[in-house]
């Protein structure tokens, strides 16, 4: 009975196509080969050929793959705070591997180094990203610099290049609450926030615990807001001058050595936490960021075709 219904349905569809074609006047110009374009969707240049040589035009689309944006804030040189050894190098080395292996391109990279990393520029950068964001796109945020923590109010901060010391100094910093609010306002599909700074675990508020959920059930189509910090509410190592910090070393080496076509943010979190915990006194924190739009998805790092071919040759 089921096969009969399928046959009848197929016959009706075929009949309707023949009927529509038969209704064309004899002198009518045959239809042109073309496919429609629709907004942010790609189209295939295909056509449906009919028996007499006419062409039935139609729209065949697939979702456009999203762009990967990168926001880098890295500070070695401070006006008032002690200079750091490797923050800018860490950021540049990370950018290099993301461009080389994972398809990040210069036109989608927002970079603020040293004196460029002021509170005003950071805010403006988030405003620019908000204007560019679409639900198909992804954003990786990387901060490397000083961090501060006020235990009396349980507030953490990023210290910009012109951040002061002493009384009321926190008014010149960028509160973690502001960063979380910026992230919440962005309409990207996936956002992965990585912070290599002292007291950066305060980004997670009350959820500085273990990740939850079955990773096999994570869907790329769902929005995600993940975070990874180099430590909890503690000071962290900047590393030996001219090298990378212990945290950045683990992160960059893992991205460089990865051979998987698709790498989840949660896999990066697990690896970096294990490496840094085993080799330093730091306690990295990795989790989703609650209250900023996380829906259970995962940021996926995808090897580019060229990088994939190179890695296969190495095997």
C-alpha positions in Angstrom: 0.0 0.0 0.0 2.9 2.3 0.9 4.6 1.7 -2.4 1.4 2.4 -4.2 1.1 5.8 -2.5 4.7 6.7 -3.4 4.1 5.8 -7.0 0.9 7.8 -7.2 2.7 10.8 -5.7 5.6 10.5 -8.1 3.1 10.3 -11.0 1.3 13.4 -9.9 4.5 15.4 -9.6 5.6 14.2 -13.1 2.2 15.1 -14.5 2.3 18.6 -13.1 5.7 19.3 -14.6 4.5 18.0 -18.0 1.3 20.1 -17.8 3.1 23.3 -16.9 5.5 22.8 -19.8 2.6 22.1 -22.2 0.9 25.3 -21.3 3.7 27.4 -22.8 2.8 29.0 -26.2 4.6 27.6 -29.2 6.3 30.9 -29.9 7.3 31.5 -26.3 11.0 31.9 -25.7 12.5 28.9 -23.8 13.4 29.5 -20.2 17.0 30.4 -19.5 19.4 28.4 -17.3 19.6 30.2 -14.0 19.4 29.7 -10.3 18.2 32.3 -7.8 20.3 33.8 -5.1 18.9 34.3 -1.7 20.3 36.7 1.0 23.1 35.0 2.9 22.7 31.7 1.2 24.9 30.2 -1.6 23.2 28.9 -4.7 24.2 26.1 -7.1 24.2 26.9 -10.9 22.0 24.0 -11.9 19.0 23.5 -14.1 16.3 20.9 -14.6 16.2 19.9 -18.3 12.9 18.9 -19.8 12.4 16.5 -22.7 11.9 19.2 -25.4 15.0 21.2 -24.5 13.2 23.7 -22.2 14.6 24.5 -18.8 12.7 24.7 -15.6 14.3 27.3 -13.3 14.4 26.8 -9.6 16.2 27.8 -6.4 18.6 25.3 -4.8 20.4 26.7 -1.7 22.6 25.6 1.2 23.4 27.5 4.3 26.5 29.7 4.0 29.3 28.6 6.3 30.0 31.3 8.9 33.1 33.5 9.2 35.6 33.1 12.0 36.4 36.4 13.8 39.3 36.9 16.2 39.7 39.6 18.8 43.1 39.9 20.4 44.0 42.1 23.3 47.6 41.7 24.5 49.7 44.0 26.7 53.4 43.9 27.5 54.0 47.5 28.2 52.0 49.3 30.9 52.2 52.9 32.0 51.9 52.2 35.7 52.0 48.4 36.1 55.0 46.2 35.8 55.8 45.2 32.2 55.1 41.6 31.1 57.5 39.4 29.1 55.4 37.5 26.6 51.8 38.7 26.3 52.1 40.1 22.9 54.3 37.2 21.6 51.7 34.8 22.9 48.9 36.6 21.0 50.9 36.8 17.8 51.8 33.1 18.0 48.2 32.1 18.5 47.1 34.3 15.6 49.7 32.7 13.4 48.5 29.1 14.0 44.8 30.1 13.6 45.6 31.7 10.2 47.8 28.8 9.1 45.6 25.9 10.1 42.1 27.0 10.9 41.0 29.5 8.2 41.1 32.8 10.2 41.9 35.7 7.9 43.3 39.2 8.5 40.2 41.1 7.5 38.3 39.4 10.3 40.9 39.9 13.0 40.7 42.8 15.5 44.0 43.3 17.2 44.8 45.7 20.1 48.4 45.6 21.4 50.0 47.5 24.2 48.9 51.2 24.2 46.1 50.4 21.7 44.5 48.3 24.5 42.6 51.1 26.3 39.2 50.7 27.8 37.8 53.0 25.1 39.3 50.9 22.3 38.1 47.6 23.8 34.6 48.9 24.1 34.7 50.2 20.5 36.0 46.8 19.3 33.0 45.1 20.8 30.7 47.7 19.2 32.3 46.9 15.8 31.9 43.2 16.3 28.3 43.7 17.3 27.7 45.4 14.0 29.4 42.6 12.0 28.0 39.6 13.9 25.6 37.2 12.2 24.1 34.0 13.6 26.3 32.0 11.2 29.6 33.5 12.5 32.0 32.6 15.3 34.2 34.7 17.5 37.4 33.8 19.5 38.4 36.4 22.1 42.0 36.2 23.5 43.2 38.4 26.3 46.7 38.4 27.6 47.8 40.9 30.2 47.5 41.9 33.8 44.4 41.0 35.8 43.1 42.3 39.1 40.7 41.1 41.7 38.8 43.0 44.5 37.8 40.4 47.1 35.7 42.9 49.0 33.2 43.1 46.1 34.2 39.7 44.5 35.0 41.5 41.2 37.6 40.7 38.7 39.1 43.0 36.1 41.3 43.2 33.0 44.0 45.9 33.4 44.3 48.0 30.2 47.6 49.6 29.1 46.8 52.8 31.0 45.4 51.2 34.1 46.5 52.9 37.3 47.6 51.7 40.7 46.5 52.9 44.2 43.2 54.3 45.4 40.3 54.1 43.0 42.5 52.4 40.4 39.7 49.9 39.5 37.8 52.8 37.9 40.5 52.7 35.1 40.1 48.9 34.6 37.7 46.8 32.5 35.5 44.8 34.8 34.8 41.2 34.0 31.1 42.0 34.3 31.4 44.4 31.4 33.2 41.7 29.3 30.3 39.3 30.1 27.8 41.9 29.1 29.6 42.6 25.8 29.6 38.8 25.1 25.9 38.6 25.9 25.1 41.4 23.4 26.9 39.7 20.5 24.8 37.7 18.0 27.5 35.2 17.0 26.7 31.5 16.9 29.8 30.5 18.9 32.0 32.6 21.2 35.1 31.2 22.9 36.7 33.6 25.4 40.3 32.8 26.5 42.0 34.8 29.1 45.7 34.5 30.2 45.8 36.8 33.2 46.0 36.8 37.0 42.6 36.2 38.7 41.0 35.4 35.3 38.9 32.6 36.9 36.7 35.4 38.2 35.1 35.5 34.7 33.1 32.4 35.6 31.5 33.9 38.7 30.1 31.0 40.7 30.6 28.3 38.1 34.3 27.7 38.4 33.7 23.9 38.5 33.8 21.0 36.1 32.1 21.0 32.8 28.8 19.2 32.5 26.8 17.6 29.8 27.3 14.7 27.4 29.8 15.9 24.7 28.3 13.4 22.2 25.0 15.4 22.4 26.6 18.8 21.8 25.3 20.3 18.6 27.2 22.8 16.5 24.0 24.4 15.4 23.2 25.5 19.0 24.7 28.7 20.3 27.7 28.4 22.6 29.5 30.7 25.0 32.7 29.0 26.3 35.5 30.4 28.5 39.0 29.3 29.4 41.2 31.0 31.9 44.8 30.4 32.8 44.1 30.3 36.5 41.4 30.7 39.1 41.6 33.5 41.7 45.3 33.4 41.7 48.5 34.8 40.1 49.7 33.1 37.0 53.1 32.8 35.3 54.1 34.9 32.3 56.9 32.5 31.4 60.5 33.0 30.5 61.1 36.1 28.4 61.1 35.4 24.6 59.1 32.2 25.0 55.4 31.6 25.7 53.6 31.5 29.0 52.9 28.0 30.3 49.2 28.5 29.5 49.8 29.8 26.0 52.4 27.1 25.3 49.8 24.3 26.0 47.1 26.1 23.9 49.3 26.9 20.9 51.1 23.5 20.9 47.8 21.7 20.9 46.4 23.7 18.0 49.6 23.2 16.1 49.7 19.4 16.6 46.0 18.7 16.1 45.3 16.3 13.2 41.5 16.2 13.6 39.4 17.8 10.9 37.1 19.2 13.6 38.2 20.2 17.0 35.7 21.2 19.8 36.5 24.0 22.2 35.8 21.5 25.0 38.6 19.3 23.8 41.0 22.3 23.9 39.8 23.1 27.4 40.4 19.6 28.7 43.9 19.4 27.2 45.1 22.8 28.3 43.7 22.3 31.8 45.5 18.9 32.2 48.9 20.2 30.8 49.0 23.5 32.8 47.8 21.8 36.1 50.5 19.1 35.7 53.4 21.5 35.0 52.6 24.6 37.1 50.9 25.7 40.3 48.1 27.2 38.4 44.5 25.9 38.2 43.0 26.8 34.8 39.2 27.0 34.6 37.2 26.0 31.6 33.4 26.0 31.4 30.5 27.5 29.6 29.7 31.1 30.5 26.3 31.1 32.2 23.9 33.9 31.7 25.3 35.2 28.4 23.4 33.1 25.8 24.9 29.6 26.0 22.5 27.0 24.5 24.6 23.9 24.7 26.6 24.1 21.4 30.3 24.1 20.8 32.8 26.2 19.0 34.4 24.0 16.3 37.9 24.6 15.0 38.0 23.2 11.4 41.2 22.5 9.6 41.5 24.2 6.3 41.9 22.1 3.2 45.5 23.1 2.7 46.4 22.5 6.3 44.6 19.2 6.3 46.6 18.1 3.3 49.9 19.1 4.9 49.1 17.2 8.1 48.2 14.0 6.1 51.6 14.2 4.3 53.3 14.2 7.7 51.7 10.9 8.7 
